[in-house]
């Protein structure tokens, strides 16, 4: 629920400048593996950005495990590199520069056209983007749709799945969602999402639990998992008399086809 503390956090995200910069240079193009050298793989990178609240670290860990378990059902050796990092009150592991370097390290082991990158971000959000809080940066740096779009464009893996658990995370849709990028967000561009806060003891936000725990355990496809998650979120918000966050799933036509191709290739005798 939006509280005075939440409103203050959102205000900080809107007003404060980005203090974690990204250089104008893109990721250097790695020597990627040719598709003929091995079967396609799905690589996972999960980042908890808001270091002052431990729920974001817990959700990051859970999301990475759930995604790994889900994609592993496609066949043996389908899951490639897995990177999980989170900022805390004492440790900075998910600054923008860290995310950039970790995606670069995945790209060095990935096939540009045959593999899939799954990127998960969880944090507080505003209509301007999502926040990054580290021990040395208490003011909240802003990761905007434009900056994340540039980062993904500079990551030489064609097919991407981006999942963002944050208020107003639908603001990323226009910048990110396209044929080769499937975007899943906890809310639309005009609504908050729920379940975070310094006093929250759960390991998940409302959307995080609905998608990674309820959806992925039942849905055969990501579309089925999202449909389940959206219904669970709506049910929970209605029971609590909260405004509806309206989770979004946009783009990704080519990604869906690639995931099915990976599944078929993995089970092929």
C-alpha positions, 0 to 999 in steps of 0.5 A: 500500500502506498504510505507516506514513506512510499510517497517520499520514496517516489518523490525522491526517484522523480526529483534526484538526478542519476548518480550512477552513470553509464559511459557512452560506449556500448558493451564490447562485442564478445566472441560469441559461440556459433549455434552449431557448437552447442544447443541453445541456452537460457541465461538468467540475471537477477538484480535487487536494486533498493538496498535499504529494504531486504525484501528486494534481496529476498525476492531476487534470490527467489526469482532466480531460483524459480526461473532456473527451475522453470526453464530447466524443465525444458530439458537438460543443460538448457539453463546457462549462466545464472547471476544473482546480485542485490544491494543491501544496507552495507553492500553494493552489488547491483549498481548500474555499472555492475549490471552492465558488467554482468550482462557483458559476462553473460554475452561472452558465453552466449550465442547472439541469435540462439540463446535467450537472456532473462533479466529480472529487476526488483525495486521501488518505482516511479513514473520516471523509472526504478530506483537504485539505492546503495550504501554510498548512494542513499538518495536513490539513483534513477534507472530510466526506461531510456537507460535500460533500453540502451543497456539492453540494446548494447547487450549482444543477445538478440532474444530477451525476457525482461521482468520488472517488479516495481510500482509504475513499471509499465513505463518501460513498455514503450522503450523495451517491448518489441518483437525480440524483447518480451517485457513483463511488469508488476504494474502498468504505467499509471499504477503502483504495485504492492507488497514491499516495505521495510517492515514486510516479512514476506519473501515476495511482493504481490506480483513476485509471489503471483508470477514466480511461485503461483504462475511458473509452477503451473503454467506451461508457457510464460503466457499461461504463467502471466495469466495466472499471476495477473488473476492472483494479483487482482484477487489479492488487491480486491480483497485488500481494497487496493487500487488495481496494479494491472500487471503487463505483458508486452512484445516478444513474438520472436522470443516465444518462438525461440523458447519453443524451439529451445524446448523442442531442441532439448527433447529431440533424441 
